[in-house]
Amino acid sequence: MTQKGLILFLLTGFFWGLPYFFIVLALDSFSTPSIVFLRVVLGALVLIPYAIYAGGLAKAIKAWPYVAVFAVTEMVVPWWLITEAGKHIPSGLSGLLVATVPFFVVAILAIFLKDRKALRLRPLSGMLIGFLGVAALVGVDSLTGAIDPLYVLFVILASLGYAVAPIVANIKLRDVSSASMIGLSMLMVSVVYAPFALPNLGSEVMNASMQSLVAVLVLGLVCSALAFVLFFMLIKEVGPAKSSLITYLNTAVALFLGIVFLSEPITIGLLIGIPLITIGLVLAGGGSKDIETPKT
């Protein structure tokens, strides 16, 4: 990995480890639809003007069907699932479960894109070990009453979306600037969420704590607009397979913030699951090549 790639990797991983913590803070005052709506509106307010200024918005509009697919798999569904799960499971656990993204990437590369390297023993064994880690974590903590498995499933489904979206972008939207693609995606998502958020948004904002307002601003401007731009710069620098490994850093940041600032417990399931998931990530990430795809 080049020096530029390493810097992008560290910054993106850090910024994408923050949302789980700030979602919990935002949920003190806002509903799930309002949080997602505010995230995308704030992001779009920054990225759309920039895209217009840079002259790349026309390409994004021309490729709108693929932008829409990206928006659904990256934001519309996953952000609702993760935000809703934040009401019921620790933020650090959400960050850890999103570490399943590289496993889904390996599966997609192997099954749908016929990547022979993804079919090798190393990445496949990594995927298996990683999911055993998730199963152990969920099983142990469910038996002890520490977590609700339904909301674990929410985050895992969101992770599947997170795996699909950058692959779609890398294959179909390589000639579209990241700011244009993300800005247009956020505009689309805001339209989807507006009917659910707007009826109660005014009263929520008026009654919101300063902590929740700051959390929403960070989610929109830092964890969404800035982090997405950095992430797609990273994809262009190192490819989607290696980019998915930012989940290493995501997980560490999410667990640290949750344990230190939210007093989230270190459960038996976490102690069993974390080593297995880490081993799985090392094996899965080490065995898959980046996707070689034609430009659209």
C-alpha positions as CSV (number, residue, x, y, z in Angstrom):
1,M,0.0,0.0,0.0
2,T,1.4,3.4,-0.9
3,Q,1.8,6.2,1.6
4,K,-1.2,8.0,0.2
5,G,-3.2,4.8,0.5
6,L,-2.1,4.3,4.1
7,I,-3.1,7.8,5.1
8,L,-6.5,7.4,3.4
9,F,-6.9,4.0,5.1
10,L,-6.3,5.4,8.5
11,L,-8.4,8.5,8.1
12,T,-11.4,6.6,6.6
13,G,-11.2,3.8,9.2
14,F,-11.2,6.4,12.0
15,F,-14.1,8.4,10.7
16,W,-16.1,5.3,9.9
17,G,-15.6,4.1,13.5
18,L,-17.3,7.2,14.8
19,P,-21.0,6.8,13.6
20,Y,-22.0,4.0,16.1
21,F,-21.0,6.2,19.0
22,F,-22.7,9.4,17.7
23,I,-25.8,7.5,16.6
24,V,-26.4,6.5,20.3
25,L,-26.0,10.2,21.3
26,A,-28.4,11.3,18.5
27,L,-31.0,8.8,19.5
28,D,-31.5,10.6,22.8
29,S,-33.5,13.3,20.9
30,F,-34.2,12.0,17.4
31,S,-36.0,9.1,15.8
32,T,-34.3,6.8,13.4
33,P,-35.8,8.3,10.2
34,S,-34.9,11.8,11.4
35,I,-31.3,10.8,12.0
36,V,-30.9,9.3,8.6
37,F,-32.7,12.2,6.9
38,L,-30.5,14.8,8.7
39,R,-27.3,12.9,7.9
40,V,-28.1,12.8,4.1
41,V,-29.4,16.4,4.0
42,L,-26.3,17.8,5.7
43,G,-24.0,15.7,3.5
44,A,-25.9,16.7,0.3
45,L,-25.7,20.4,1.3
46,V,-21.9,20.1,1.2
47,L,-21.3,17.7,-1.6
48,I,-23.9,18.8,-4.3
49,P,-22.6,22.4,-4.5
50,Y,-19.0,21.1,-4.6
51,A,-20.0,18.6,-7.4
52,I,-21.6,21.4,-9.4
53,Y,-18.5,23.6,-8.9
54,A,-16.2,20.7,-9.9
55,G,-18.4,19.9,-13.0
56,G,-18.9,16.2,-12.2
57,L,-22.6,16.2,-11.4
58,A,-23.8,15.6,-15.0
59,K,-22.1,12.2,-15.1
60,A,-23.7,11.2,-11.9
61,I,-27.1,12.2,-13.2
62,K,-26.6,10.3,-16.4
63,A,-25.7,7.2,-14.4
64,W,-28.6,7.7,-12.0
65,P,-29.9,4.0,-12.0
66,Y,-26.6,2.8,-10.7
67,V,-26.4,5.7,-8.2
68,A,-29.8,4.7,-7.0
69,V,-28.6,1.1,-6.5
70,F,-25.7,2.4,-4.5
71,A,-27.9,4.7,-2.5
72,V,-30.2,1.9,-1.5
73,T,-27.5,-0.7,-0.6
74,E,-25.2,1.8,1.1
75,M,-27.6,4.2,2.9
76,V,-31.4,3.7,2.6
77,V,-31.5,0.2,4.1
78,P,-28.2,-0.1,6.1
79,W,-28.5,3.3,7.9
80,W,-32.0,2.5,9.1
81,L,-30.9,-0.9,10.2
82,I,-27.9,0.3,12.1
83,T,-29.6,3.3,13.6
84,E,-32.5,1.2,14.8
85,A,-30.1,-1.4,16.2
86,G,-28.4,1.3,18.1
87,K,-31.4,1.5,20.4
88,H,-31.0,-2.1,21.5
89,I,-27.4,-3.3,21.2
90,P,-24.1,-1.6,22.3
91,S,-22.5,0.7,19.7
92,G,-19.2,-1.2,20.0
93,L,-20.9,-4.4,19.1
94,S,-22.4,-2.7,16.0
95,G,-19.0,-1.6,14.9
96,L,-17.7,-5.2,15.5
97,L,-20.5,-6.8,13.5
98,V,-19.8,-4.4,10.5
99,A,-16.4,-6.1,10.4
100,T,-18.3,-8.9,8.5
101,V,-18.2,-6.7,5.4
102,P,-14.9,-8.3,4.0
103,F,-16.5,-11.7,4.4
104,F,-19.4,-10.7,2.3
105,V,-17.0,-9.1,-0.2
106,V,-15.1,-12.4,-0.5
107,A,-18.4,-14.2,-1.1
108,I,-19.6,-11.8,-3.7
109,L,-16.2,-11.9,-5.5
110,A,-16.3,-15.7,-5.5
111,I,-19.9,-16.4,-6.4
112,F,-21.0,-13.6,-8.6
113,L,-17.7,-12.2,-10.1
114,K,-15.9,-15.5,-10.4
115,D,-12.8,-14.3,-8.7
116,R,-10.6,-17.4,-8.5
117,K,-8.5,-16.0,-5.8
118,A,-11.6,-15.5,-3.6
119,L,-12.3,-19.2,-4.1
120,R,-9.0,-20.3,-2.6
121,L,-8.8,-21.9,0.8
122,R,-7.4,-18.9,2.6
123,P,-10.2,-16.4,2.0
124,L,-12.9,-19.0,2.3
125,S,-11.5,-20.3,5.6
126,G,-11.3,-16.7,6.8
127,M,-14.9,-16.2,6.0
128,L,-15.9,-19.3,7.8
129,I,-13.8,-18.5,10.9
130,G,-15.1,-15.0,11.0
131,F,-18.7,-16.1,10.8
132,L,-18.0,-18.7,13.5
133,G,-16.8,-15.8,15.6
134,V,-20.0,-13.8,15.0
135,A,-22.1,-17.0,15.8
136,A,-20.2,-17.6,19.0
137,L,-20.6,-13.9,20.1
138,V,-24.3,-13.9,19.3
139,G,-24.9,-17.3,20.8
140,V,-23.1,-16.7,24.1
141,D,-24.4,-13.2,24.7
142,S,-28.0,-14.2,23.7
143,L,-28.0,-17.0,26.2
144,T,-26.8,-14.7,28.9
145,G,-29.4,-12.1,27.9
146,A,-26.7,-9.5,27.0
147,I,-28.0,-8.9,23.5
148,D,-31.1,-9.3,21.3
149,P,-30.2,-11.5,18.2
150,L,-32.8,-9.7,16.1
151,Y,-30.8,-6.4,16.2
152,V,-27.5,-8.3,15.6
153,L,-29.2,-9.6,12.4
154,F,-30.1,-5.9,11.5
155,V,-26.4,-5.0,11.6
156,I,-25.3,-8.1,9.6
157,L,-27.8,-7.3,6.9
158,A,-26.5,-3.7,6.8
159,S,-23.0,-5.1,6.4
160,L,-24.2,-7.1,3.4
161,G,-25.4,-3.8,1.9
162,Y,-22.0,-2.2,2.7
163,A,-20.3,-5.0,0.8
164,V,-22.5,-4.7,-2.3
165,A,-22.5,-0.9,-2.7
166,P,-18.8,-0.2,-3.3
167,I,-18.5,-3.1,-5.7
168,V,-21.4,-1.7,-7.7
169,A,-19.7,1.7,-7.6
170,N,-16.4,0.3,-8.7
171,I,-17.9,-1.6,-11.6
172,K,-20.5,0.9,-12.9
173,L,-19.5,4.3,-11.5
174,R,-15.7,4.5,-11.9
175,D,-15.9,7.5,-14.2
176,V,-18.2,9.4,-11.8
177,S,-16.5,11.6,-9.2
178,S,-17.1,10.4,-5.6
179,A,-18.5,13.8,-4.5
180,S,-21.0,13.7,-7.3
181,M,-22.0,10.1,-6.8
182,I,-22.4,10.4,-3.0
183,G,-24.0,13.8,-3.1
184,L,-26.7,12.6,-5.6
185,S,-27.1,9.4,-3.6
186,M,-27.7,11.5,-0.4
187,L,-30.3,13.7,-2.3
188,M,-32.1,10.5,-3.4
189,V,-32.1,9.1,0.2
190,S,-33.4,12.4,1.6
191,V,-36.4,12.2,-0.7
192,V,-37.1,8.6,0.5
193,Y,-36.9,9.6,4.1
194,A,-38.6,13.0,4.0
195,P,-42.2,11.7,4.4
196,F,-41.1,9.7,7.6
197,A,-38.9,12.4,9.1
198,L,-40.5,15.7,8.4
199,P,-43.7,15.4,10.3
200,N,-41.9,15.2,13.7
201,L,-38.6,16.8,12.8
202,G,-39.4,20.3,13.9
203,S,-40.4,19.3,17.4
204,E,-37.4,17.0,17.7
205,V,-35.0,19.7,16.8
206,M,-36.6,22.2,19.1
207,N,-36.5,19.8,22.0
208,A,-33.1,18.2,21.2
209,S,-30.2,18.4,23.6
210,M,-27.0,20.1,22.5
211,Q,-25.3,16.7,22.6
212,S,-27.7,15.2,20.1
213,L,-27.5,18.2,17.8
214,V,-23.7,18.0,17.8
215,A,-24.0,14.3,17.2
216,V,-26.2,14.8,14.1
217,L,-23.8,17.4,12.7
218,V,-20.9,15.1,13.1
219,L,-22.8,12.2,11.5
220,G,-23.8,14.3,8.5
221,L,-20.6,16.3,7.9
222,V,-17.8,14.1,9.1
223,C,-19.1,10.5,9.2
224,S,-21.0,10.9,6.0
225,A,-19.8,13.6,3.6
226,L,-16.1,13.6,4.4
227,A,-15.8,9.9,5.2
228,F,-17.5,8.9,2.0
229,V,-15.2,11.1,-0.2
230,L,-12.2,9.6,1.6
231,F,-13.5,6.1,1.2
232,F,-13.9,6.3,-2.6
233,M,-10.5,8.0,-2.9
234,L,-9.2,4.9,-1.0
235,I,-11.1,2.5,-3.4
236,K,-9.5,4.2,-6.4
237,E,-6.1,4.0,-4.7
238,V,-6.1,0.4,-3.4
239,G,-9.3,-1.3,-4.8
240,P,-12.5,-2.4,-3.0
241,A,-11.2,-5.6,-1.5
242,K,-8.4,-3.9,0.4
243,S,-10.6,-0.9,1.2
244,S,-13.1,-3.2,3.0
245,L,-10.4,-3.9,5.5
246,I,-10.9,-0.5,7.1
247,T,-13.3,-2.5,9.3
248,Y,-10.2,-3.4,11.4
249,L,-9.9,0.2,12.4
250,N,-13.6,0.9,12.4
251,T,-14.1,-1.9,15.0
252,A,-11.3,-0.7,17.3
253,V,-12.6,2.9,17.3
254,A,-16.2,1.8,17.9
255,L,-15.3,-0.5,20.7
256,F,-13.0,2.0,22.4
257,L,-15.6,4.8,22.3
258,G,-18.4,2.6,23.5
259,I,-16.5,1.1,26.4
260,V,-14.8,4.3,27.5
261,F,-17.5,6.9,27.0
262,L,-20.7,4.9,27.0
263,S,-19.7,2.4,29.7
264,E,-20.6,-0.5,27.5
265,P,-19.8,-3.9,28.9
266,I,-17.1,-6.3,27.8
267,T,-19.1,-9.4,27.5
268,I,-18.1,-13.1,27.4
269,G,-19.3,-13.2,23.8
270,L,-17.1,-10.3,22.8
271,L,-14.0,-12.0,24.4
272,I,-14.8,-15.2,22.4
273,G,-15.9,-13.5,19.2
274,I,-13.3,-10.8,18.7
275,P,-10.2,-13.1,18.2
276,L,-12.1,-15.4,15.8
277,I,-13.4,-12.4,13.7
278,T,-9.9,-10.9,13.7
279,I,-8.4,-14.1,12.4
280,G,-11.1,-14.4,9.8
281,L,-10.4,-10.8,8.6
282,V,-6.7,-11.5,8.3
283,L,-7.4,-14.6,6.2
284,A,-10.2,-13.2,4.1
285,G,-8.5,-9.9,3.4
286,G,-5.2,-11.5,2.5
287,G,-6.6,-13.8,-0.2
288,S,-8.7,-11.7,-2.5
289,K,-7.4,-9.6,-5.3
290,D,-8.9,-6.2,-6.2
291,I,-11.6,-6.2,-8.8
292,E,-10.5,-5.7,-12.4
293,T,-13.5,-4.1,-14.1
294,P,-14.2,-2.1,-17.2
295,K,-15.1,1.5,-17.0
296,T,-18.6,2.5,-17.9
